[in-house]
């Protein structure tokens, strides 16, 4: 069985960004992208600290 090294979530995210698998995206009312709810409560804002775009090369 292969043992995996313990790594923090932040370090893992940084490694995936470095490898260009994840791309951080700025979202918000004054940004290029704004998150909207799909069905219920469409008028209520969605607040997130960050959003990541996953690149899939399949």
Beta strands, then each sheet from edge to edge (+ up, - down):
strand 1: 22-25
strand 2: 51-54
sheet 1: 1+ 2-
end
